[in-house]
Amino acid sequence: MFPRTAVVTGAAGGFGRAIVARLESEGAEVRGLDIVDGFDVTDPAAWESVERAELACLNAGVAIDQPSIADLSDEKYRRIVSVNVDGVVWGVRRFARVMEEGDAIVVTASLAGLTGVEGDPIYSLTKHAVIGLVRSVAPQLAERGIRLNAVCPGFADTPMVRGGLRESLEAADFPLLRPEDVADAVLRAARSESSGEAWVVQPGRDPEPYRFRGIPGPRVQGREGVAPPPL
């Protein structure tokens, strides 16, 4: 059985509760970490007490619902970046130090990390950062047999979808993901043999890795098709 042990951050939130419940239903021993219980993912020192688990679900995240960059406050910006980016970096760093071959890390990103989000651009910024981290760090962890992937849910029926956004989605009759759908995707990504993938999660679709196109190479006469050195 995989995993036998797991750690889930943001365990008291909508996705977190569903992930914990799904893992426990599979027989895993789960340690839930959440700010409501005193665990702050933004505190590097707090991570030093987190022990190895076969699966780490770095799920904690916040949104600020701030569409106007001109009206963005320092406090709001620092808060969302510290939770959504720093909290993931510290978590990945900790588990990179303590995990063993065959273990896995799954980070909760968002479709906002694959496209622009006019209504909350800083949230989109943080999720782009998370996906960039996952894709860039995965190869070095893969050398040690540790898998690192992200899940990218669309709009879901959680408290994070609230106010005018929820009203707009309901008025458009747009289907929302259930937290359980995301928990299923997390487990699928965790058990996948792949690493460095961003798994798209949308209502009515099987979760699947996003197909990144890659970037255009140079087009200099005589050097067509020359690959750059490893960066």
Steps between C-alpha positions, in 0.01 A plus 500: 500500500619850422508713697511347845584837657416853383524866598236748380530877543189717498331193647206692645396658168268368233760316294702406806215326680413306187863395445536386861173305483597331174842400628358366825240301308793336321651403835771767519615656825459874439646798682295811426669840531301822501526856628187445713697238692806722532710386204614791283629387161671838456731438798816314389572394859161328531595261221793364698257302718335329200622144459518288189182359346459295185273770358502874563201701379595867504149635478487818713407810301310829513344746254465875546231592243689811395454578130658847502880505511485872582302428817709203613627551854842389624332289767279308256787440262737372769232276648406317180860459383613372839227235517472395135867519402719501811286233666552271202873573472561425869294183475673371189838583656416313820376189328791506256720465808312218672322297232620169362483321166141427399351794693297775333402865539183645348446877503156657462539763228209621284390557144586859593861388467445406137311807381439865586245591768383858466296488821792398724833550322721452808336165573578405140859618549545271801361196322720560195793510744396170658474324164836642395654370823352153455620467140846631585564303821347170387805382301739530795262312730437237232869415513434377854177323411271767649208617285376861502179601323232768516123485469323793332130514592251728334220673692391284792221500755709625791494817715775647278236542226278760659315827457465640150706223345268229630196698390643541151580129470154403622333748261695346211406150619872416501572163664723504807744234607432313820787493751486121468584533128818684592588242766467227237732695268757546777512126558527431127789745466666352810485148359610599152846394388548841339656805662492872428143487365215748548179294518190685376182436701167604349141382560407192300854440369759249610802679650782518248843664472497837326679496165752783507598603149857588586677814379630582151869437447746724317478531124855588405634370171721198555384451862145381448401233752797564731383445858620726783721356775329389824414804711 
